[in-house]
Amino acid sequence: MSEIDAVNAVNPRHLSTTNEHYTPIEIIEAARQTMGEIDLDPATTKRVNETRVKATNFFTREDRALSLQWHGRVWLNPPGGLDVSTRKSNAAVWWSKLVEEYRADRVREAIFLGFTLEIFATSQDADMWIGDFPFCVPRQRIAFWKDGALEGYVRGGSPAHSNVIVYLPPRDGNTIAFKHAFEKFGRVSTT
C-alpha cells in the first residue's frame, strides 16, 4: 500500500492522488510583499522553487526538512495528507516544526498556508495554536495548481474545504503588511 493509499484509507474525505498542491502565484507574491523576500521554502521541489516561489534557499523531500534548522523569512505550504510515522496530519506536523523554529528565533517571520481550516483543530496540540496568530480565511477555496509535466503547471480543482493563511510576524509584532497584502483574498484577523 502506498503512502497516499494509507492516508486515504484512514481519512477518505481527503482523497487525493498526490500530497503536492502548488500555491497560486498571486498568494506567493502576497507573501513576498508581506515579508520583503522569502529566505526559505522548506517543503518544495527544485522546479517549483525556480519557477514559482523563488526562495533564496529551499528543501526538497530528500533533504528531510523536519530534521533541519530553518532560518529567516519562511514560506510554508506543507505537503498534504497524513504523516505516516506520527499518524497526525502533515499540516499539524509541519506547523509544529515551524513554531519550534520561530520560538528558537531562527525563523524571523513566516507565512503558513493551511490546506484546510481543520488545522485550527489539529494544531491545538502544538505549543502555539494557529489562532494565536494573524490569519486570513480566503473568500473562496484556493484553486491549487498541479504539475502537468509537459504542459507545465495546470490549475487544479479547489479542495472540498476552506483554507487558511497564517502569519507569524516579526518580533516587533507589525502585522500591517500582512493585512494589506492578504485582505484582497478574504477576511484578515490580526488580533
C-alpha positions in Angstrom: 0.0 0.0 0.0 1.4 3.4 -1.0 1.7 6.2 1.5 -1.2 8.1 -0.3 -3.3 4.9 -0.2 -2.7 4.6 3.5 -3.7 8.2 4.1 -6.9 7.8 2.0 -7.8 4.6 3.9 -7.5 6.4 7.2 -9.3 9.6 6.1 -11.4 9.0 2.9 -12.8 12.5 2.8 -9.3 13.8 1.9 -8.9 11.6 -1.2 -6.0 12.7 -3.4 -3.7 11.2 -5.9 -0.8 13.4 -4.6 0.1 15.3 -1.5 1.6 18.1 -3.5 -0.6 21.1 -4.2 1.2 24.2 -5.6 0.2 27.6 -4.4 -1.2 30.1 -6.9 1.4 32.8 -7.8 -0.7 35.7 -6.5 -0.6 34.2 -3.0 3.2 33.7 -3.2 3.5 37.3 -4.3 1.4 38.5 -1.4 3.7 36.6 0.9 6.7 38.2 -0.7 5.0 41.6 -0.4 4.4 40.9 3.3 7.9 39.7 4.2 10.0 41.5 1.6 11.7 38.3 0.4 11.4 34.6 1.0 14.6 33.2 2.5 13.4 29.6 2.8 10.7 27.3 1.4 11.2 24.0 3.4 8.6 22.0 1.5 9.1 22.2 -2.2 10.9 20.9 -5.3 13.7 22.4 -7.2 11.4 23.1 -10.2 8.7 24.7 -8.1 11.2 26.9 -6.3 12.8 28.0 -9.6 9.5 28.8 -11.4 7.2 29.9 -8.6 8.4 30.5 -5.1 11.9 31.7 -5.8 13.2 31.4 -2.2 16.8 32.0 -1.6 17.1 28.6 0.0 14.8 25.6 -0.2 14.5 22.0 1.0 13.1 19.1 -1.0 11.7 15.8 0.2 15.1 14.3 0.0 16.5 16.9 2.4 14.2 15.8 5.3 13.4 19.4 6.3 11.7 18.4 9.6 15.2 17.3 10.9 17.0 20.5 9.8 17.1 24.0 11.2 15.2 26.7 9.3 16.3 30.3 9.1 15.0 33.7 8.0 11.7 34.5 6.4 9.8 31.3 5.6 7.1 30.4 3.2 5.4 27.1 4.1 2.8 25.3 2.1 3.2 21.9 3.7 2.6 18.6 2.0 -0.9 17.3 2.4 -2.1 14.0 3.8 -1.1 12.1 6.9 2.4 11.8 8.4 2.7 8.0 8.5 5.2 8.0 11.3 3.1 10.0 13.7 -0.4 9.3 12.3 -1.0 13.1 12.5 -1.9 15.4 9.7 1.2 16.6 7.8 -0.1 20.2 8.2 0.0 19.8 12.0 3.4 18.2 12.0 4.9 20.9 9.8 3.1 23.6 11.8 4.8 22.3 15.0 8.2 22.4 13.3 7.6 26.0 12.1 6.6 27.0 15.6 9.7 25.3 17.1 12.0 27.3 14.7 10.1 30.5 15.3 10.4 30.1 19.1 14.1 29.4 18.7 14.4 32.8 16.9 15.8 31.1 13.8 12.7 31.9 11.8 12.3 35.7 11.8 8.8 35.7 10.2 6.7 33.2 8.3 3.6 32.6 6.3 1.9 29.2 6.5 -0.7 28.0 4.1 -3.2 25.6 5.6 -4.9 23.4 3.0 -7.9 23.2 5.3 -9.4 25.0 8.3 -9.1 21.7 10.2 -5.6 22.9 11.1 -7.2 25.0 13.7 -8.3 21.8 15.5 -5.2 19.7 14.7 -2.7 22.5 15.8 -4.2 22.7 19.3 -1.6 20.1 20.5 1.2 22.4 19.4 2.9 24.9 21.8 1.4 27.8 19.8 -2.1 27.5 18.4 -2.7 28.8 14.9 -5.5 31.0 16.1 -3.0 32.9 18.3 -1.5 34.5 15.1 -2.8 36.8 12.4 -4.6 34.8 9.7 -6.6 35.2 6.5 -9.6 32.9 5.6 -9.9 33.3 1.8 -13.4 34.1 0.5 -13.1 31.3 -2.0 -11.4 28.0 -1.7 -7.9 28.2 -3.2 -7.6 26.5 -6.6 -4.2 24.9 -6.1 -2.0 24.0 -9.1 -0.5 20.7 -10.0 2.4 19.6 -12.2 1.1 18.9 -15.6 4.6 17.6 -16.7 4.9 18.5 -20.4 2.4 21.4 -20.3 3.9 22.9 -17.1 1.7 23.7 -14.2 -2.1 23.4 -14.6 -4.8 24.7 -12.4 -6.3 22.0 -10.3 -9.7 21.9 -8.6 -10.4 23.6 -5.3 -10.4 21.4 -2.3 -13.7 20.5 -0.7 -12.9 22.6 2.3 -11.9 26.2 3.2 -8.2 27.2 3.5 -6.3 29.4 5.9 -3.2 31.6 5.6 -1.4 32.2 8.9 1.3 34.9 9.6 4.0 34.6 12.2 5.1 38.2 12.4 8.5 39.6 13.2 9.2 40.2 16.9 8.1 43.8 16.6 4.6 42.4 16.0 3.9 44.6 13.0 1.1 43.0 11.0 0.1 45.9 8.7 1.9 44.5 5.6 0.2 41.1 6.1 -3.3 42.7 6.3 -2.7 44.9 3.3 -1.3 42.0 1.2 -3.9 39.4 2.1 -7.2 41.3 2.6 -7.8 41.1 -1.2 -8.2 37.3 -0.8 -10.5 37.3 2.2 -11.1 38.2 5.8 -8.0 39.0 7.8 -7.8 38.8 11.6 -4.8 40.5 13.2 -5.9 40.2 16.8 
